């Protein structure tokens, strides 16, 4: 854990929302699995872990084998076991759902095996024979970590460039602490890189400390996994008042230090995506008595997962649907939001103005996109800030690949892991066939 992380971070107040299974519970749950042929849960997982196989191994008392099966497909299987929205992925696809029976608790079983691997120091992978090729990875989040690990297994030297002083990306700075805490994420990143042969250059920002030309000169291939940027702003009067913050920025403060909630009695979260749901639940859990979400659409149209909103609602989060803020007001700091109802076309409804008193407002209405960093490189297409890639992460410029949020617009950690591994294998195929930076690119299929 980096020394600059306070030991008493606000996130340490949270306990796990989904408690782990005991060994006996894991054995019983694993015994329920039907071990389906062509299992739909495997198809639903972006990394395509052989779920029936690892569950069968748990049922047979082989937790070590189960962990290896998981990590073969997803080296970030420990964090994904905690943070994946399994309700809409593997668990949501379980055949038991069609039989009106409780689905297999796949995420908890995966956590059982991977936690034991971490706790007992199991190691499964070694670096491959050196190829003499060097790959740069821009960003130290899940996509780059997965890519770096796979590239080392294939024998390529790797250098990770990360603008922060620590790795893990959004796993460290943005995941709800009732799912995954920052120290666990940093520990996972270190575990992944114990394979060896990965140079770390933290505190190094592309465009400031290292240029694209430097990368082209010094490396045979580049993987870009820079994630997303700063919180989007509301573009209404008063949003610069103290007390009006971006939700992602606030979550990071809460996870890495003090949440700054002294004196906050009423908070409003603008937006209804998963970040908004996380922030609202966290505010309540940290002692804010009244938390309200404000969303321009209806409950049915919200961007967040339905199960996340149900949990927020049960916790006590209120909601104002079909409403937008027109101004943030206060004498020196935030005191209230001026709001108005909107119709289906999001046009303000005459006479529907209302006020929400608030000491804190968090904007969870999206994030900026960082793909423009690459916009100057010939052959790379950036649309609306998103780097366009093929199914293998190839950007169109020889030797340049991308994955994770900067290429998919903002999906799950498991998607980033899948995209990082796919790009690593494509890079390996290209380099083996004589492709790479400054060379004709070869097929990646």
C-alpha positions in Angstrom: 0.0 0.0 0.0 1.5 3.4 -0.9 2.7 5.4 2.1 0.6 8.4 1.1 -2.7 6.4 1.7 -3.9 7.2 5.2 -4.5 4.1 7.4 -7.8 5.5 8.5 -9.5 6.1 5.2 -13.3 6.8 5.1 -13.7 3.6 3.1 -12.5 1.5 6.0 -15.9 2.1 7.7 -17.5 -0.2 5.1 -17.9 -4.0 5.5 -18.6 -6.4 2.7 -22.1 -6.2 1.3 -21.9 -9.7 0.0 -20.3 -11.9 2.7 -17.9 -14.7 1.7 -18.9 -18.3 1.9 -17.4 -20.5 4.5 -15.7 -23.7 3.2 -18.8 -25.8 4.2 -21.1 -23.3 2.4 -18.9 -23.3 -0.6 -19.0 -27.1 -0.8 -22.7 -27.2 -0.5 -23.3 -24.5 -3.1 -20.8 -26.1 -5.5 -22.7 -29.4 -5.2 -25.8 -27.7 -6.5 -24.2 -27.0 -9.9 -25.6 -29.0 -12.8 -22.2 -28.7 -14.7 -24.1 -27.8 -17.9 -22.6 -28.7 -21.3 -22.3 -25.5 -23.3 -23.0 -23.6 -20.0 -24.7 -20.3 -20.6 -22.8 -18.8 -17.6 -19.5 -19.2 -19.5 -20.9 -17.4 -22.6 -22.2 -14.6 -20.3 -18.7 -14.0 -18.8 -16.6 -11.6 -20.9 -13.5 -13.6 -20.0 -15.2 -17.0 -20.6 -14.0 -18.6 -17.4 -14.8 -22.3 -17.5 -17.3 -21.9 -14.6 -18.6 -25.5 -14.4 -15.0 -26.8 -14.3 -13.9 -24.5 -11.4 -17.1 -25.2 -9.5 -16.7 -29.0 -9.9 -13.2 -28.6 -8.5 -14.5 -26.8 -5.5 -17.1 -29.5 -5.0 -14.3 -32.1 -5.1 -12.2 -30.2 -2.5 -9.7 -28.9 -5.1 -9.7 -25.1 -4.4 -6.2 -24.7 -5.8 -7.3 -26.2 -9.1 -10.4 -24.0 -9.1 -8.3 -20.9 -8.6 -6.0 -21.9 -11.4 -8.9 -22.4 -13.8 -10.2 -19.0 -12.9 -6.9 -17.2 -13.3 -6.1 -18.9 -16.6 -9.0 -16.9 -18.1 -9.0 -13.9 -15.9 -5.9 -12.9 -13.9 -8.1 -10.3 -12.1 -10.5 -13.0 -11.0 -10.2 -12.0 -7.3 -11.4 -8.5 -7.8 -14.0 -9.5 -10.4 -15.5 -12.0 -8.0 -16.3 -9.0 -5.8 -17.2 -6.3 -8.3 -18.8 -8.0 -11.3 -22.5 -7.4 -11.8 -23.0 -11.2 -11.7 -26.8 -10.6 -11.6 -26.7 -9.6 -15.3 -23.7 -11.8 -16.3 -23.0 -15.3 -15.2 -25.5 -15.7 -12.4 -28.2 -14.0 -14.5 -27.5 -16.7 -17.2 -27.7 -19.7 -14.8 -30.2 -22.3 -16.0 -31.7 -22.4 -12.5 -33.3 -19.1 -13.3 -35.5 -20.9 -15.8 -36.4 -23.5 -13.3 -37.6 -21.1 -10.6 -34.7 -22.1 -8.4 -32.1 -19.8 -6.8 -29.2 -19.5 -9.3 -25.7 -20.8 -8.4 -23.7 -18.2 -6.4 -21.0 -18.1 -9.0 -19.4 -14.9 -7.8 -19.1 -16.1 -4.2 -17.7 -19.4 -5.3 -15.1 -17.6 -7.4 -14.3 -15.4 -4.4 -13.9 -18.5 -2.2 -11.2 -20.0 -4.5 -9.4 -16.8 -5.4 -9.3 -15.4 -1.9 -7.8 -18.6 -0.7 -5.1 -18.3 -3.4 -4.2 -14.9 -2.2 -4.4 -15.7 1.5 -2.2 -18.8 1.1 0.2 -17.3 -1.4 -0.5 -19.7 -4.3 1.4 -19.0 -7.5 0.4 -20.5 -10.9 2.3 -18.7 -13.7 5.8 -18.0 -14.9 7.2 -15.6 -17.4 7.9 -17.1 -20.9 11.3 -17.4 -22.6 12.4 -13.8 -23.5 11.5 -12.8 -27.0 13.6 -9.6 -27.1 10.5 -7.5 -27.8 9.4 -4.7 -25.6 5.8 -3.5 -25.1 4.6 -0.3 -23.4 1.4 -0.2 -21.5 -0.1 3.2 -20.9 -2.2 3.3 -17.7 -2.0 1.0 -14.8 -5.6 -0.2 -14.5 -7.3 -3.6 -15.0 -6.9 -3.7 -18.8 -3.1 -2.9 -18.7 -2.5 -5.3 -15.8 -4.3 -8.2 -17.6 -2.4 -7.4 -20.8 1.0 -7.1 -19.0 0.6 -10.4 -17.3 -0.4 -12.2 -20.5 2.5 -10.6 -22.4 5.0 -11.7 -19.7 3.7 -15.3 -20.0 4.4 -15.0 -23.7 8.0 -13.7 -23.0 7.7 -10.0 -23.9 9.3 -7.4 -21.7 6.8 -4.8 -20.4 6.8 -1.3 -19.1 3.7 0.2 -17.5 3.4 4.0 -17.5 0.9 5.2 -14.8 0.3 8.9 -13.9 -0.6 8.1 -10.3 1.9 6.7 -7.7 0.0 3.4 -7.5 -1.6 0.8 -9.7 -5.1 -0.6 -10.0 -6.9 2.2 -11.8 -10.6 2.4 -11.1 -10.4 -0.7 -8.9 -8.3 1.3 -6.5 -9.9 4.7 -6.8 -13.5 4.2 -7.9 -15.0 0.8 -6.9 -17.6 1.0 -4.1 -15.7 0.0 -0.8 -18.5 -2.4 0.2 -17.3 -4.4 -2.9 -13.5 -3.8 -3.0 -11.3 -1.5 -0.9 -8.3 0.3 -2.3 -5.7 -1.6 -0.4 -7.0 -4.9 -1.7 -6.8 -3.6 -5.3 -3.2 -2.4 -4.9 -2.4 -5.8 -3.4 -4.0 -7.6 -6.3 -1.9 -5.4 -8.8 1.3 -6.4 -7.0 0.3 -10.1 -7.0 -0.4 -10.0 -10.8 3.0 -8.4 -11.4 4.9 -10.9 -9.3 5.3 -12.8 -12.5 8.3 -10.5 -12.9 9.8 -8.6 -15.8 7.4 -5.6 -15.7 9.0 -2.2 -15.3 6.9 0.3 -13.4 7.0 4.0 -14.2 4.6 5.6 -11.8 4.0 9.3 -11.7 4.5 9.3 -15.5 1.8 11.0 -17.6 1.7 10.6 -21.4 2.2 13.9 -23.1 3.9 15.4 -20.0 6.6 13.0 -18.9 6.7 10.7 -21.9 5.6 11.5 -25.5 4.0 9.3 -28.1 7.1 9.7 -30.1 9.1 8.3 -27.2 6.9 5.2 -27.1 7.2 4.7 -30.9 11.0 4.9 -30.6 11.6 2.7 -27.6 9.0 -0.1 -28.0 7.8 -2.7 -30.4 4.2 -2.3 -29.5 2.0 -0.1 -27.3 -1.2 -1.0 -25.4 -3.3 2.0 -24.3 -5.5 1.4 -21.3 -6.0 4.9 -19.9 -9.6 4.6 -18.8 -11.9 7.6 -18.6 -11.3 11.2 -17.5 -12.8 13.8 -15.2 -16.4 14.0 -14.2 -18.7 15.8 -16.6 -20.1 19.1 -15.5 -23.8 20.1 -15.4 -23.2 23.5 -17.2 -25.7 25.4 -15.1 -25.1 28.4 -12.8 -23.5 27.8 -9.5 -21.8 24.5 -10.2 -18.4 26.0 -9.1 -19.8 26.6 -5.6 -18.0 24.7 -2.8 -20.1 21.7 -2.1 -20.7 20.8 -5.7 -18.3 17.9 -6.7 -18.0 15.3 -9.3 -19.1 11.9 -8.0 -16.1 10.0 -9.3 -13.8 12.6 -7.7 -15.6 12.4 -4.4 -15.5 8.6 -4.4 -11.8 8.7 -4.9 -11.4 11.1 -2.0 -13.5 8.8 0.2 -11.5 5.7 -0.8 -8.0 7.2 -0.5 -8.6 9.6 2.4 -11.3 11.6 4.2 -14.8 11.9 2.6 -15.2 15.4 3.9 -18.7 15.0 5.2 -18.4 17.0 8.4 -21.6 19.1 8.7 -23.3 17.5 5.7 -26.9 16.7 6.5 -28.5 16.7 3.1 -26.9 15.4 -0.1 -28.2 15.2 -3.7 -26.7 12.9 -6.3 -27.4 14.1 -9.9 -27.7 11.1 -12.2 -29.0 7.5 -12.0 -26.2 5.3 -13.3 -24.2 2.8 -11.3 -21.8 5.5 -10.1 -24.7 7.5 -8.8 -26.1 4.5 -7.0 -22.8 3.7 -5.4 -22.3 7.3 -4.2 -25.8 7.6 -2.8 -25.4 4.4 -0.8 -22.0 5.5 0.4 -23.2 8.8 1.6 -25.9 7.2 3.7 -23.6 4.6 5.1 -21.2 7.4 6.1 -23.8 9.1 8.1 -25.5 11.7 5.9 -29.1 11.6 7.1 -30.9 12.5 3.8 -29.7 11.5 0.4 -31.7 12.1 -2.8 -31.0 11.2 -6.4 -32.1 13.5 -9.2 -32.6 12.0 -12.6 -34.0 13.5 -15.9 -35.6 10.2 -16.9 -37.9 7.6 -15.4 -37.0 4.8 -13.1 -37.4 2.3 -15.9 -34.9 4.3 -18.1 -32.2 4.7 -15.5 -28.7 3.8 -16.5 -27.8 1.9 -13.3 -28.5 -1.8 -12.8 -31.9 -2.5 -11.3 -30.4 -4.5 -8.4 -28.2 -1.6 -7.5 -31.1 0.8 -7.3 -33.1 -1.7 -5.2 -30.2 -1.9 -2.7 -30.0 1.9 -2.7 -33.7 2.3 -2.1 -33.7 -0.3 0.7 -30.9 1.7 2.3 -33.1 4.8 2.3 -32.1 6.7 -0.8 -34.9 8.9 -2.2 -35.4 9.7 -5.8 -36.7 12.6 -7.9 -37.6 11.3 -11.4 -37.9 13.3 -14.5 -36.3 16.3 -13.0 -33.2 18.4 -13.7 -31.3 21.0 -11.8 -31.3 24.5 -13.3 -29.0 26.1 -10.7 -26.9 25.5 -7.6 -27.3 28.3 -5.1 -25.8 29.4 -1.8 -24.1 32.2 0.0 -20.4 31.2 -0.3 -21.2 27.4 -0.5 -24.0 25.2 -1.7 -27.3 25.5 0.1 -29.9 24.4 -2.4 -30.6 23.2 -6.0 -33.2 24.8 -8.2 -35.0 22.1 -10.1 -37.7 21.6 -12.7 -39.7 18.6 -13.9 -39.3 17.6 -17.5 -41.4 15.6 -20.0 -40.5 12.6 -22.1 -38.7 14.9 -24.5 -36.8 16.4 -21.5 -38.5 19.7 -22.0 -39.2 21.7 -18.8 -42.8 21.5 -17.6 -44.3 24.9 -17.0 -44.9 25.6 -13.3 -43.1 22.5 -12.1 -40.2 24.2 -10.4 -39.1 23.0 -7.0 -36.1 23.3 -4.6 -33.9 20.7 -2.9 -32.0 21.9 0.1 -28.5 20.4 0.1 -25.1 20.8 1.7 -23.5 18.6 -0.9 -24.2 17.7 -4.5 -22.4 15.1 -6.5 -22.5 15.1 -10.3 -22.7 11.5 -11.6 -23.6 12.4 -15.2 -20.7 10.9 -17.0 -17.0 11.3 -17.5 -14.8 12.9 -20.1 -13.1 10.6 -22.6 -9.3 10.5 -23.1 -9.0 9.0 -26.5 -8.0 12.4 -27.9 -4.5 11.7 -26.5 -4.0 9.5 -29.5 -5.9 11.6 -32.1 -2.7 12.9 -33.7 -1.4 9.4 -34.6 -2.1 8.5 -38.3 -4.2 5.4 -38.6 -5.9 5.7 -35.2 -9.6 6.8 -35.3 -11.0 8.6 -32.3 -14.8 9.2 -32.3 -16.5 11.1 -29.4 -13.3 10.5 -27.4 -13.4 6.7 -27.8 -10.5 4.9 -29.5 -11.9 2.7 -32.2 -10.4 -0.8 -32.2 -11.2 -4.2 -33.7 -12.1 -7.4 -31.8 -8.4 -7.8 -30.9 -7.8 -4.3 -29.7 -5.9 -3.2 -32.8 -6.3 0.5 -33.5 -5.3 0.5 -37.2 -1.8 1.9 -36.6 0.9 -0.9 -36.7 1.9 -1.8 -33.2 -0.8 0.2 -31.4 -3.6 -1.5 -29.4 -6.1 -0.3 -26.8 -8.7 -1.7 -24.4 -10.7 -1.0 -21.3 -12.8 2.1 -20.8 -10.9 4.3 -23.3 -12.0 1.9 -26.1 -15.3 0.6 -24.9 -16.7 3.8 -23.4 -17.0 2.6 -19.9 -17.9 -1.0 -19.1 -17.0 -3.5 -16.3 -13.7 -4.5 -14.8 -14.2 -7.9 -16.4 -14.5 -6.4 -19.8 -11.3 -4.5 -19.3 -9.5 -7.7 -18.3 -10.9 -9.6 -21.3 -9.9 -6.8 -23.7 -6.4 -6.6 -22.2 -5.8 -10.3 -22.6 -7.1 -10.3 -26.1 -4.9 -7.5 -27.1 -1.9 -9.1 -25.5 -2.4 -12.3 -27.6 -2.9 -10.2 -30.7 0.3 -8.3 -30.0 2.2 -11.6 -29.6 0.9 -12.9 -32.9 1.8 -9.7 -34.7 5.3 -9.6 -33.2 5.9 -13.2 -33.9 5.0 -12.6 -37.6 7.3 -9.6 -37.9 4.7 -6.9 -37.3 4.8 -4.1 -34.7 5.6 -0.4 -34.7 7.0 0.8 -37.9 6.2 -2.5 -39.7 3.3 -3.8 -41.7 0.7 -5.1 -39.4 -0.2 -8.8 -39.8 -3.6 -10.5 -39.2 -4.5 -11.0 -35.6 -7.2 -13.7 -36.0 
